[in-house]
């Protein structure tokens, strides 16, 4: 039986908890209403100010599109960095952001500091923004907007003639399809383009998940948009689009968004008002603009079919005409633009990846797991990683070989090969993909056949409306009636109702001030607060269930109507015809002729190219058929070129053109492309450095047997013995040993060009070098620069020459190998194999004595085999064999002794001084060091 002493405290505690909760609930209610009042006032003030862009950055208007020959209500703005941001570098690639004109105003791309614009400004890029005004220009069409945007891009290119590349243009949502059309019509004006949440293939989607695509069919076609434009006195109210978006998720619209503000009113005020300032800024479109969008895109789906032309019918907008890389960013959590609508235009245009490559086009897509439609643009938090990494790897994307890739962004780890060449926390890999991978994202394309019926029904209904209904609607519409309808729209009316224009709301402001002064928040473990949250979740679940039921019924109704055989026959379609993907878009006669001329040009390029072409051809052969390409080899090459001061001669544009040309050569005839490499690299030193470059790049990525096989084939074609064992490391701990042995390829490859390629024996000898390599953190970068600097010098000379047979001077060619040989003598505990001792000072020395050239190589092979058996065995067979080549090696070391002090490997060279001094005394000095070991 309960005692009085236990009941009274429990009751008192329950009463106190209830009292604290109801006080907190009442205070939150007052503050909640006050925030809604502020939202209404903010809406009125924003409209009074002309609805400027909701950017958090200041800007200057450079060109007002309303003053152009074909005016449009767009303008080009230059974004100013914040005070703590770096100054914009005019030599960096400019960034351009195009926001969607889909009911709201501009600014979502720069709505937060962690946005597309903020990321670009923090990296020092010049940033531009295409803003638009609330009222369209009379007579404005979509073509007027496109021509204005082209004028803006031409101005940006004029302002940055020496930039690292053409502008990187980001198109958000409907700004994306506008950007795609602009890039197809004027491919020379844009660089890489990013289509963020942009619907291109409007009919695509998964059954049961993407109900928005059924709206046009259930409304009977595009006539409803025309009707909305007619009652708006020739202008379409963007609020109707906002209403449609909100109905997609009624739980969020009618409960979750408001309850989140109510439950966290002390902390959510600023975030809520900032977003509502953009969400409540409704803009207008001309009726002609909205009719074109709905008839050609939403219902007609003509963009991915290549059926759109300009008003004069002279220019056909074929997305295959885009010359710059196309980056597509979509999300599985986006219920407005699902990944299928963002990507299915690719199989509409291309039958295979080989077709993409033949068209010289690069397409990269990145899929997020959960971010919503607006989160793709805002980029705050969940999507920031994708935006940053795609922006930071633009140069790599620009020089990717033509093809289809998926961008995979993963965390780095301490044991990752080539970690020093990864910028930031994440590693970006570009996995090669096939057309089937795109189709696998969908549940089949048979459901798209019904939308062809919708298209024809819509065309018939549109003609009926335009002929018999539209004239009467226009006769009774005027500006007064149009404004009245706009203000009565719930999206506008609720904001005006909760503003200071309503006298009943004025009393909330002083009451909210007193509540803030006496605010008493309830404890988080209050049982009534927990009950409130459970009730909120129950309401959300009920609204979600209503949404799912509604969407399922709409889908069933759509299928019952438009998958009916009798309706298909009525509109002229054969219901027994095979259903599935749309037929491939045929190329025009001009495109076919261009492809034919390209094949003729390629035939000439096989054996008429530069050393730069030869190096890149070899690199691409080892990478184009691989599983992935990532930023490490690319950043390593850029670092070598930058350290050599060659970055001004080898530009991104030139590199991109060379990569595309060499990729097409390999695709056209792989055997012929490889067979012509010796003619492009006639000098033995150039060939050795080419193979060394391949091995250096391979060491920066995970081991791949296919890549090793391809490197071996290149070495065989060039008649260069492989100095490294290409087998993967046994453990992460062995990775530094592999990096430490990277100087060996260049040093040992100078031994001979006539011997076979004993690749395996040298790797075990590199194992003792691992501890020495750990002594300095600069070793990886120094090794990379040492191993590829000569190749970069060859590439630079080739860029300025017209003939591929540009030979380097013998003396500079031998200095790096000799320097590395002396450095290895110190870091490897004075270990000298027969292969290293047999390195001649000049390439000519090896070829001038054909009788003795094979002998050191044979002895080196035997000595290396002895090394595999036991470390001590290296002193027995190698000492006698080193005599014939000891003098040339000593001369080479003596001649290049001052080199390490001025080279990149300062620390290793310092350690090598004692060993170098001993080895340069005489030919017998190397033998004296062996008993000490």
N, C-alpha and C positions, 0 to 999 in steps of 0.2 A: 504494500500500500504506500502511495506517495506521501511524503511528509510535506508539511507546510514550508519547511526550510528549502526544499528543492523546487517546489512549484513556483513560489514567489519570484526567485531570481530568474527562472526561465521565462516567466510571463513578462517580467520587467525588461529582460533582454530583447524579447520579441517585439514588445511595444517600442523600445528605443530604435530597433532596426526599422520597423515600419515608419516611425516618425521621421527618421533620417532619410529614408527612401522617398517618402512623399514630398518632403521639403526639397530634396534634390530634383525630383521629377518636375515640381512646379517651377523651380528656378530654370531648369533646362528648357521648359516650354516657353518661358518668357524670352530667354536668350535666342531660342530657335525662331520665334516670330520676329525678333529684332533683326536677325540675319536675313530673313526673307524680305523684311522692309528695306534693308540695305541693298539687297539684290535688285529690288524694284527701282530704287533711286539710282543705282549704278546703271541699270538698263536705260533709264531716261537720260542720264548724263551722257552715256555713250552715244545715244542717238542724237543728242544735241550737238555733240562734238563732230558729227559726221561719220561716226563708226570707223575710227582709224584702226589700223592693224593692232592686234593685242600683243605686240612684241615686247619683250622685256629689254630690248636693245634699242638704242637710238639709231636713227637712219636719216639719210638725205635722199630726196627724190632727184634722180638724174634725168629721166625722160618720162614725160607724161604722154601716155598713149592716146589721150583725147585730142592731142594736137597733130597727130600723124595724118598722112594723106587718106588712109582708111582708118578712121579713129576707132578706138576701143577703150573701155573704161579700166585699162590696166596701166601700171606705171612701174618703172625700174627703180629700185631703192638700193642704195649702198649702205650696208650695215656697219655701224661703228663699234669697235671693240670696247669693252668696259675698261675702267681705269687700271685694274689689276691684270688685264689680259695683255699678251704680247702684241706689238704693233703688226699690222698686216704686212706680209712680205709680197711685194708685187711680182717677184719671180716664182712664187708658189702657184700651184694650180688654183684658179678661182672656183668657189663653190656658189651654186645658184639653187635656190629653193622655189618651187612652184606649189602653192597651196591649193587645195580643192575649192572650187566655186560651186558648192553643192548645198546651198542654203545658208551657210555661215560665211562670215568674213574671213580675211586672211590673218595669219598669225600663229596657227597651231604648230608650224614648223619651228617657231622661235618663241613659243609660249613659256618655256622654262629655260633656266641656264643649262640644264642637261637636255638639250634638244639638238636637232640637226644643225641649226645655226651656231649654237653654243659650242658644239664639238669642233666645228670648222674654225671658229674664231680662236679657241684655245690652242689650236695647232698652228696659228699664224697665217691661215689662208685668207685671202680677200673673199668677202662673202656678200652676195647680192640676193635680193628678195624681190619677187614679182608680186606686187600688191594690186588690189583691184578695189574699185569704189562701189558704194551701195547701189547706185542707179546706173543701168546700162546706157550706152550712147544710142540714140534713136537709129534704127536700121542696122545695129551691130549684129554680126553673125559669128559663128564659130571660126570661120575663115579669117575674119577681121582680127580676132584674138590671136590666132596662130601667126598671122603676119606681124602683128605687134611684138609678139614674143621673139620672132626671128630678128626684128630690128634691135631688141634689147640684147640678144646674144651677140649680134655683130658688134654692138657697142662695147660689150665686155671683152670680146676678142681684140678690138682696137685698143682698149686701155691696157691690155696685158700682152703685148707682142712677144715678149721674151719669157713668158711664163713656162713652167716645166711641162705643161700640157694644156690641151683645150679644156674649157670649163667642165667641171663635174656637175651635172644637173640632176636635182632630185625632184621627182614628181610625186606628190602625195595624193592618193586616191584618184579622184577625177583629174587632178593635175598630172597624173601619170599617163593616162591615155592621151591627154593633150600633148604631153612631152613626146610620147612615142610617135604620134603623127608628125610632130615638128621635126624629130630626128629622121624620119623617113623622107620628108619633103626637103630638108636642108641638112644632109648628113655632115657637111663640112663645117657646120657652125657649132657642133657639140662634141664634147669628149665622152667619157663614160656616162651612162645615164642610170639612175636608180629609180625603179618603179616600186614605190612603197605602198602596199595595200591597194594596188591599182587593178581594177577589173578590166581585162582585155577580152576574155572569152566568156560572155555573159550567160550563155546557156549552160555552162558547166556547173557541176555540183554533185553532192552525194544525196541520194534519196533519204528522206527523213531527217536531214540536217540543215539544208539550205533552202528555207521556204521563200526567201525574198525573191528568188528568180521566177516564182509562179505569179507574182503580183500583176505583171503586164497581161498575162493570159486571162486571169480571173476578172480583170477590168475590161476585157474585150479589146485590148490593144492600146495604141497611142492616142486615141481620141480623147481620153480623159485628161492628158496633159494639155492638149489643145484647148479643151474646155476651160481648164484652169487659167490658161493664158488669155482667153477671150473675156472671162468675167473679171480679169485683172486689167482690163482696158489695154491689152496688148503686151502686158508684162506678167511673167510667171513669178509668183511669190515663193521664195525659197523656203518659207516656213512649212510648206506642204512636204518637202523632202525631210525636214526635221521631224515632222509628225510621223512619217513612215519609219524613220530610224528608231524613234522612241517606242513605237508599237512592236518592234522586234523583241524587246525585252521589257514587258510590262512590270515585272517584279522590280527591276531597277528604276524604271520611270516613276512608278506610283508609290513605291515603298522604300527600297533599299537605299537609294541615294538620299532621300529625306531622313530616313531613320538614322543613317550613319551620321548626318549632321546633328540630329537631335541627341544621339547617344554620346557624341564627342564634341559637343558644341564649344567646349573650352579650347580645343585645339584645331578644329576643322574649319573655322570661320574663314581664314585667309585662303586656304586651298579651294573651298567651295566658291567663294566670290570670284576668285581668279578664273576658274573654269567657266562659271556662269556668265562672266563678261564676254567670253568668246561664244559660248553656246547660245546666248540670247541675242547675238548680233546677226539678225536675219537680213539677207541681201536678195536682190531681185535679178531676174534674167529676162531678156526679151523672149517673147513667145517663139520667135523663129529659132532662137538658140535652143530652147528646151525641146521644141519639136524635132530639131535635128538630132539632139542627143538621144531622145527616146526612140525615134524611128530607125536611126542608123546603128545605135549601140545597144541600148537596153533590150529592144525587141528584134531589130534586124541583125545584130551581131555581125556587122559587115566589116569591122576593122580587121579581125583575124582572118577573114576571107579575102582580104585585098580588094574589096569592092568599092572603097571610098575614093572619090576624086574631088578635085576642087570644083568651084562653081562653073568654071569654063570647061571642065572635062578634060583638061590638058595634062594634069598631074594625077597619077594614081598613087595612093598612099599604100605602098607595100612595105611591111615591116622588114622584109629581107633587104631593103635598101639601106638600112641603118648600118653604118660602117664602124661605129664605136662599140665597145663592149656594153652589153645590156645586163644590169644587175636587178634581180627581182627579189624583193623582201616581202614575204607573206607569213601568215600565222595560222595555226590550227585553231586558235581561240577567236578568230575573226569571223563573226557571223554575217558580215556585210560583203567582204571580199575574201572568200575561202581560197585556199591554195589552188584549187582546180580552176577557178576563174582567173587567177593570176598567171597560170602556167600553160593551160591547154591550148593557147595559141601556138605553142611550139610544135606539137604534132599536127596542127592544122596547116602549118607552112612547110614542115620538113618531114620527110619519110624516115630519115635516119640521121645519126650524128655525122656520118660521112657527107651527107647532104649539107649539113650546117658548115662543116669544114670547107667543103667545096665552094660554098657561098662566102667564105672568108669572114665568118661571124662568130663572135664569142658571147656566150650566154652563161651567166652565173646566177644561181638562185640560192636563197637562204630561207629556211623555214624555222619559225619560232614555235615553241610548244604551246604557249598559253596566252600570250599577250592579246588584248582586244584590238579592235580596229583603230581606235584613237590612240592607244598606247604605241602603235607603230610610228606615229608622227611625233608624239610628245617626246618619246625616247627617254623619259625619266624612269630610272630604276630598271625595270624588267627588260626593256629593249635597248638600253644604252650600250650594252656590250656589243650587240650586233652592229649598231650604227657606227660606233667607234672603230671597230676592226675593219668593217667594209671601207670606211673612209681612209684609214691608215694604210691599207693595202691597195690603194687605187693604182699606184704605179705598177704593181705586180699584175693586177687585173688587166691593166692596159696592154701589157706585153704577153699575156697568156696566149698560147697557141689557140687558133680557132677550135671551137668545140663547145660541149655542154658540160658544166661543172656544178657541183653543189658545194657551197662554202660551209665548212665544218669548223666551229670555234671551240677549242678545248683549253683547259688549264695546262700551264707548263709545270714541269717538275725538275728537281735538281739534276737528275740523271739523264735528262733529255739531250740527245746529240745536237750540237750547234745552238745551245741555249743562248750564247752570247749574241746571236744574230736574230733573236726574237725581240720585237719591240713591244714592251708592256707585259702584262700578266698572261695574256692569252696567245695561243698559237692558231693561226688561220691556215687551214688546209683546203685545197680545192680538189675535191674528189671527182674523177671523171664519171659521167653518167651517160645513159642511153635514153632514147625516146621511150623505151618500155618503162623506164623508171618514172617518167612523167605520167604515163598512162596508169601506172600502178597506184598513183595517189588517188585516182578516181575509182569508183565502183563499176566502171563501164560507161560507155558513151551512148548506149542504146536509148537512154532516156532523153537525149537531145533531139531525137527525131520528132517528138511532139512539138518542139519549139519551132520547127519549120512550119507546122500547121498554124501555130500561133502567129507567125510572121505573115502568112497569107491572109488569115482572118483579120489581122490588124490592118493590113493594107485595104481590104474591102471596107471595113468599118470606118477607116479614116476618110476614104473617098465619100462615103455617105455623109459623114459629119461635115466635111468641108463643103459639100454641095448643098445640103438641106438644113443644117443646124447652125453652123458657124455664123452665117450672115445675120440670123435673128439675134443671136447672143451679142454680137458686136453692136447691133442697132440699139440694144437696151443697156449697154455698158457705158460708163463714163468714169472719170477720175474720182468723183465723190463716192460712187458705189464701190469702186475698187478699194479705196482707202478704208471704207467702213468694213468691208470684208476682211481686210488685213488686220485691222485692230481687234476684230472679234475672234480672231484665231486664238485658241486656248494658250498657245505658246507665248503670245504677246499679252493677252488679257490678264493672265495670272500675275504677270510681273507688274503691270500697271495697277492691279487691284491691291497688291501688297507693296505700296509705295506711299510716299508722303502726299500724293494726290488724293488719297483716301483719308478723310478726316478721322475715321475710326482707328486708323493705324498710327496716327500721330501720338496717341497716349502711350504707345509701347516704348518709345525712345526713353523718356525719363524713368519709366519703370525698369527697363533693362539696365539703366545706369545704377540704380539703387541695388538691383540684384547682383551686379558684378561687385559692388562694394561689400556685400554681405554673403558672398558665394560660399556655400558649404557643400562640397562634393561628397557623395555617398561612398562608402568603402566598397572596394571591388568584390569582396566576398559577401556582400549583402544578399540574402536569399531572395528578396523581392527583385533585386536587379538581375539575378540569374533567371528568375521567372520571366522577366521582361524580355531578355534575350532569347529565351526559348520560344516565347510567343512570336517574336519578330521572325525567327527562322520558320515557324509554322506558316506565317503569312507569306513569306517568300516562297516556300514550297507549294502553297496553294496557287499562287500566281504563276509559278513555273509549270505546274500541272495544267492550268488553264491554257498557257501558251503552247505546251506540247500538244494538247488535244486540239486546239485551234489549228495549229500548223499541220497536224496529221490529216484533219478533215479537209483543209484547203488543198493539200497534195492529192488526196483521193478525188476530190472534185475536179481538179485540174486534169488528172489522168483519165477520169471518166469522160471528160469532154474532148480533150485534144488527142487522146490515144484511140478514139473511136474510128473504126475504118470508114464509116459513112461520111464523117466530116473530112477525113483526108481525101476521099474521092471527090467530095463537093468542092474542095479548093484546088483540085487538079493534081493531087499526089497519089502515088500508087502505094497502098498500104501493104502490099506483098513484097515491095522492094526491100533489099537488105538494109537493115537498120544498124547504125553504128556511127563511127566518126565521120565527119564531113570529108568530102573528097579533097585531095591535095590541091592547093592553089597553083595553077599552071604559071610558069614563067612567061614573061612577055618576050617578044622577038628581040628587043634591045638587051634584055638580061641574058638570053641565050647567046647572042653575039658577043657580049662581054665575056662570058665564060669561055667561049671558043678562043677569043683573042688572048685570054689569060693562059690557056693551055699552050698556045704558041709561044708566049713569052717565057713560060716555065721551061720549055724545052731548051731554050737558050741559056737559062740560068744554071743548068746542071754543072757546066764546066767553065762558066764565065762569071766568076764571083770573087769576092775579096776574102782575106783571111778572117775577117769578122763573120762573114757568111759561113765559112768552114767551121769555125769554133761553135757557132750557134747551131749549125746543122748537126754536129756531133752531140751537143747537149740535148737538143730536142729529140734526137733519135733515142737517147737513153731515158727520156722523160715523157714523151708524148703518149706512149702506150702504157705508162705506169699507172699505179693505182691513184696517185695524188700528186699535186704540186703544192708546195707551201712556201712561206716567206723566207725561210732560212737560206737556201742557196741564192735566191735573188738578192737578199740583203748582203750576203757575203760578197757577191760580185760587185754590187754597188759600192761597198766599202773599199774594195781593191781599186776600183776605178776612181773613187773619190780620193783615196790616199795618193794615187799616182797623178792627180790633177787632170784627169781625162774626162771628168763628168761634163765639161762644156763641149767636148767634141763628140761624145757618144750620148746623144739625147734620147729621151724616152720615145719620141716620135720616130727617130731613126731605128731604134731598137725594136719598136713595135712592127714597123714595116719589114724589117729583116726577119723577125720571128715568124710573121705570117707567110712570108715568101718561102722560107726554108721549110715550114710545116707543110705547105702545099707540095713542095718538091718531094718530101718524104712520102706523103700520101700518094702522089702520082706514080712514083717508081722508087721504092725504097732501095732496091739493089743498085740502081743506077746512081742514086744520090750518094750512097756510100762509096761506090767504086770511083767516083770522081773526086773524093777527098784527097788522095795523094797528089793529084794535079794541082789542087788548090793550096796544098801545103808541101811544096817541093823540098823545103829545107828540113833536115833531120831534127834540128832543135825545135822547130815549130811543131813538128809532129809529136815529139816527146812532151812538149808543154801542153799540147791539146789533150793528150791522154791524162797528164797530171791534173789538168783542170777538171776533167770528168771525175777523177777519183776524189779530188777535193770536194766537189759538190756532192758526191755520193756519201762522203763521210759525215755530212751534216744531216742526213736523214736516216730513218730506220733501215736496217739491212733489207735488201731485196735481191733475191737470186736472179730474177729476170733483168734487173738493172745491171748486175755484175756480168751477166752473159752478154748484154749489149755493149758494155764497156770493153769486154774481151774481144768482141767482134770488131769494134772500132780499132783497137790496138792491132789486131791481126791485119786489118785493111791497111793501116798506116805502117805496118812492119815495125811496131814498137813493142819491146818486151814489157810485160806488166811487172812492176816492181813490188806491188803490194798484194797481200792475200785478201781477196774480197769477201772472205767468209765473215759472217756476223760475229760480234764479240760474244764470249762465253757468258759474261755477266756484266752488269753495269759498272762494276769496279774496273773492268778491263777497258772501258771506253776511253779514259784518259790516255792509255797506252796507244790506242789507235790514233788519237789526235796527235800524240807526241811523235808518231812515226810519219806524219804527213810530209816533213821535208824530204824523206827518203826517196819518194818517186822522182822528183826532179834531179836529185843527186845521182841515183843509180841508173836513171834512164839515159844518162850521157855516156854510158859505158860503150855501147855498140848498137848499131842498127841492123846488123846482119844476123845476129844470133836469134834463137827461138825465144819465147816469152816465158821464162820460169817465174811465174807470179808467186807461187806458194812459198818458196824457200825463204824469202826475205822477211816475211811477217814475224816469225819467231825471234829473229834477231832484234826486232824492235821492242820486244817485251821488256828488256831491262831498262829501256829509256823512260818508262812510265814514271818512276820516282823523280827523275830529273825534271820531267815536264811539269810536275806538280809544284815545283819550287816557285813558280811565278804565275800570277793570274793572267799575265799578258801573253802567255804562250799561245792560246788558241787563235787570237787575232793576229799575232805575229806570224804564226804558221800559215794562216790563210793568206796573208799578204805576200809571204815569201813564196808560197806555192803557185800563186796565180799572177804575180806582178808581171812576169815575162809574157804570159799569154795576153794580159791586158795591153802591154806595149805592142805586141803584134797586132792586136785588134785595132789599136789607135792608128798605127801606120796603115793598116788596111782601109780604114775609114777615109783616109786622105788620098789613097792611091786608086788607080783604076785597074791595075793588074793584080791578080791574086798571088803571084810569085814574088812577093816582097820579102827578101831575106833579111834577117837581123844580122848585125855585126857579130863576128865570132867571139870577140873578147867580151862584150856584155853578156852574150848568151852563156858563156862559161863561168862568169863570176858568181851568179847565185848558186849553181851546183857546188862549186868549190867552197863557197862560204858555208853552205849547209853541211858539206862533208866535214869541215873543220869544227863546226858547232856540234855535230853529232859525236865527234871524237871525244869532246869534253863531257857532254851530257850522258853518253852511253858508257861511261867508265872506261874510255879509251879503247873501245872494242872496234877493231878494223877488220872487216871481212875482205875476201879477195875481190868481191864485186865492187866494193867501195874504193879499194886501192887501185883498181884498174880503170878508174875514171880518167879519161884523157882531158888535157887542158883545152883542146879545140876539137870540134867535130871533124875537121879535116885530118887530124892525127890518126883517128880510127880508120878512116877510109884510105889513107895513104899507104898503109901496110896491110894489104889484104891477107898476107900469109899469117900474121900474128893476131889479127883482130878477133877471130873466133876463139883463140886460145884462152884469154882471160875470162871470157864468158863461160867457157866450159869448166874452167877451174872454179869460177865463182859458183857455178851450179853445184859442183862437188863439195865445195866448202860449205855452202848453205845447207846441203843435205846432212853434212856432218853436224852442223849446228842444231838441226832438228833432233839428232840422236842424243847429244849431251852438250851442255854449254862448254865444258872443257875441251871438247873435240875440235872446237874452232881453231885452236892454236896449232894443231898438228898439220892438217892439210893446207892451211892458208898461208903459213909462213914461207915455204919455198915458192909457192905460186905467186906471191906478191912481188917477187924480185923484178920480173920483166916490166911491170907497170909502176914500180915504186917511184922512179924518177919523174915521170910525167905527173904523177899525183903530187909529189913534193913541189914541183915547179908550180903547179896550179895553186897550191896552198900559199906558197911564198908570194906569188903575184897578187893574190887577193887577200893577203893578211889584213890590210887596213880596212877592208870592206865591212866586216861586222860592226866596227865601232860606229859607222854612220848608218847602218841599216836598221830595219825594224826590230830585229832580234837583239836588242842591246844586252839584256841579261844573259841569255844563253851564250852569246859571244864572249862575255866577260868570263864566264865559267870555263870556256874552252881555251883560254889563253895559255895556261900551262901545258895542256896537251898539244896545242898547236906549235908551241915553241919546240917541244921535243920532236914532233913529227917533221918539222922543217929543217932539222939539222942535217940529216942525210937520209939516204934511202934505207939505211939499216935502223933508223930510229924507231920505225913502226914495229920492227921485230923485238926491240928492247922492251917495249911496253907490254908485250904479251906474257912473258914470265911473271911480271908484276900482277897481272890479272889472275 
